[in-house]
Amino acid sequence: MIIAHRVLNTTASRRIFSFAFAIILVTSNPAAAQRILLDRVIALVDDDVVLQSELDNRIRDIEQAAIRDGQTLPDGEDLESDILEALIIENIQLQMAEQVSIRYDDDTINRVLGNMADNSNMSFDEYVSALEDAGVYLETRNQVRSQMMIQELQRGMVNRRITITEQEIENFLNSEMGREIMAPDFFIDHMMISASATDSPEEKTAKLRYSAEIVARIEEGENFLEVRDAAKQLQTFQIESTEFGWRKADQLPTLFSSVVVDMEQGQIEGPIEAGNGYHVIFLAGKRGGTEQIVNQSNIRHIMLTPNEIRNEDQTIAEIQELRTRILEGEDFASIARQHSDDATSVVAGGDLDWVNEGGMPREFELIINDLETDTLSEPFKTATGWHIAEVLGRRESDLSRQFTRSQAENMLRNRKFDLELQNWMIEIREEAFVEFIE
C-alpha cells in the first residue's frame, strides 16, 4: 500500500501542481494490480491541500445537522461550492496560525472536551468513550484544536485593524442606546400583601403593620424567600409575588423603578403602598452599571523561584535570609533589585504599585488580604515561587470613568469586529494561492 498524506511546500517559492494526489491500493499480486482511488486532492492552498475526504465529511456533518434542526440547505452543487470555499479559508487561517506559533497542547484540548462532556451531562471518560464508539474521537480533537487556533488568530489579526476613537466613545456614551446598555441590571425578589378598596381602616392598618414586621425580620437577617414562603403558608393575609428576573430599572414597574436605583445589593425596601396592596422588594442582585468603587492595595514583594542552581529547600532558606536582612534594617528595594526573580517588578524594587482587589493570583491575594499595613509577611508559596510581601497602603478608588469608557470601547469593538472579520477573510483569500484540481 502506498500511503499519501498532505504535502507541504517547504521551498521559499510556491509550487504550482497540475495533478491530483491519490491514495493507491495495490494488490499483492503485481500481475493483478488494481488501483482504487481512496482519496484525492481537490485544491492546493498555499503550502497545503484540501482533500476530497475533508469536503465529504464536512458535507455529511452539515447535512446531518440540517436534518436534526429541520433546516433547508442549498442545492447540491451550491452547497458543495460553499463548503469547499469555507474549507479553503479555514486552511489559510490554520497555516497563518502555525506561522505565528499559535498552538494548544493536549491538556488544553482535554479541558475543552471536559467542558463539552459537562454540557452533555457525562464524565470525561464517558464522553471520550462515546466519541470513540462513534469513530470520531481523533476527528473531534482535531476540530477543537483547529477552531481554537483560528479563533485566537482572528482575535489578534482583526482587533489590530480596529480603531476606536475618543470621540466615538463619547458619542456612544451620550447616545440613548449607550445609556440604556450601560445602565445596571437589577434582580429583585418581591412580595405583596394584598389589599383592596373594600378593606376597612382596621384591615388596612393590620396589613400595613404585618408588612412592616416582615421588613423588620428581613432587616434583622432572615432570608427573604424563606420569610415569604412562611407567610404564604400561614395565610394570615393573602401573599402574592412576581418573578421579575434580571431587568433594568426602566423595565420594572414604575412603583419600583425609582426606588431600586438607590438601593444597595442585599437591601430591602417597603412597605410600598399601591392600590392592590403593600409591596416589599429585596435587591438580590445588581450587575453592570457605571459605578466602580474598587479596593486597592499598594504592594511590594520579592519572589524567588527554584531552578537548576537552587532547589526548593535552598530557595526557602534564601527567602528566609532575605526577610531577616530586611527586618534588621536593610533596604527592601535594594534587596529586591539584587535578588527578586519577578521581572515585572525587579526594576521598581519589588513595587507592584496599586493593585485592584481581584487582580492578583488567588493564593497571593489571600495572604495580602490578611496582612497588616507596613508588616513584612512570612515566606509563602504560590504557583510562581516563594515570596515575602509588604502592604504599603490600602485605599478605595473610584474607577467608574475608566470602567465606563473601557466598557464602551469593548462594545464598539464588538460591533465592528464581525464586519472587519469578513473584510480580513476576503483579503487573505484574495492574497492566497489557490488552485482547484479537477
Residue, then its C-alpha position, 0 to 999 in steps of 0.5 A: m500500500i502506498i500511503a499519501h498524506r498532505v504535502l507541504n511546500t517547504t521551498a521559499s517559492r510556491r509550487i504550482f501542481s497540475f495533478a491530483f494526489a491519490i491514495i493507491l491500493v495495490t494488490s499483492n499480486p503485481a500481475a493483478a494490480q488494481r488501483i482504487l482511488l481512496d482519496r484525492v486532492i481537490a485544491l492546493v492552498d498555499d503550502d497545503v491541500v484540501l482533500q476530497s475526504e475533508l469536503d465529504n465529511r464536512i458535507r455529511d456533518i452539515e447535512q446531518a445537522a440540517i436534518r436534526d434542526g429541520q433546516t433547508l440547505p442549498d442545492g447540491e452543487d451550491l452547497e458543495s461550492d460553499i463548503l469547499e470555499a469555507l474549507i479553503i479559508e479555514n486552511i489559510q487561517l490554520q497555516m497563518a496560525e502555525q506561522v505565528s506559533i499559535r498552538y494548544d497542547d493536549d491538556t488544553i484540548n482535554r479541558v475543552l472536551g471536559n467542558m463539552a462532556d459537562n454540557s452533555n451531562m457525562s464524565f470525561d471518560e464517558y464522553v471520550s468513550a462515546l466519541e470513540d464508539a462513534g469513530v470520531y474521537l481523533e476527528t473531534r480533537n482535531q476540530v477543537r484544536s483547529q477552531m481554537m487556533i483560528q479563533e485566537l488568530q482572528r482575535g489578534m489579526v482583526n482587533r489590530r485593524i480596529t480603531i476606536t476613537e475618543q470621540e466615538i466613545e463619547n458619542f456612544l456614551n451620550s447616545e440613548m442606546g449607550r445609556e440604556i446598555m450601560a445602565p445596571d441590571f437589577f434582580i429583585d425578589h418581591m412580595m405583596i400583601s394584598a389589599s383592596a378598596t373594600d378593606s376597612p381602616e382596621e384591615k388596612t392598618a393590620k396589613l400595613r403593620y404585618s408588612a412592616e414586621i416582615v421588613a423588620r425580620i428581613e432587616e434583622g437577617e432572615n432570608f427573604l424567600e424563606v420569610r415569604d414562603a412562611a407567610k404564604q403558608l400561614q395565610t394570615f393575609q393573602i401573599e402574592s409575588t412576581e418573578f421579575g428576573w434580571r431587568k433594568a430599572d426602566q423595565l420594572p414597574t414604575l412603583f419600583s423603578s425609582v426606588v431600586v436605583d438607590m438601593e444597595q445589593g442585599q437591601i430591602e425596601g417597603p412597605i410600598e403602598a399601591g392600590n392592590g396592596y403593600h409591596v416589599i422588594f429585596l435587591a438580590g442582585k445588581r450587575g453592570g452599571t457605571e459605578q466602580i468603587v474598587n479596593q486597592s492595595n499598594i504592594r511590594h514583594i520579592m519572589l524567588t523561584p527554584n531552578e537548576i542552581r537552587n532547589e526548593d529547600q535552598t530557595i526557602a532558606e534564601i527567602q528566609e535570609l532575605r526577610t531577616r536582612i530586611l527586618e534588621g534594617e536593610d533596604f527592601a528595594s535594594i534587596a529586591r533589585q539584587h535578588s527578586d526573580d519577578a521581572t515585572s517588578v525587579v526594576a521598581g524594587g519589588d513595587l507592584d504599585w496599586v493593585n485592584e482587589g481581584g487582580m492578583p493570583r488567588e493564593f497571593e491575594l489571600i495572604i495580602n488580604d490578611l496582612e497588616t499595613d507596613t508588616l513584612s509577611e512570612p515566606f509563602k508559596t504560590a504557583t510562581g515561587w516563594h515570596i515575602a510581601e509588604v502592604l504599603g497602603r490600602r485605599e478605595s478608588d473610584l474607577s467608574r470613568q475608566f470602567t465606563r469608557s473601557q466598557a464602551e470601547n469593548m462594545l464598539r469593538n464588538r460591533k465592528f469586529d464581525l464586519e472587519l472579520q469578513n473584510w480580513m477573510i476576503e483579503i487573505r483569500e484574495e492574497a492566497f494561492v489557490e488552485f482547484i484540481e479537477 
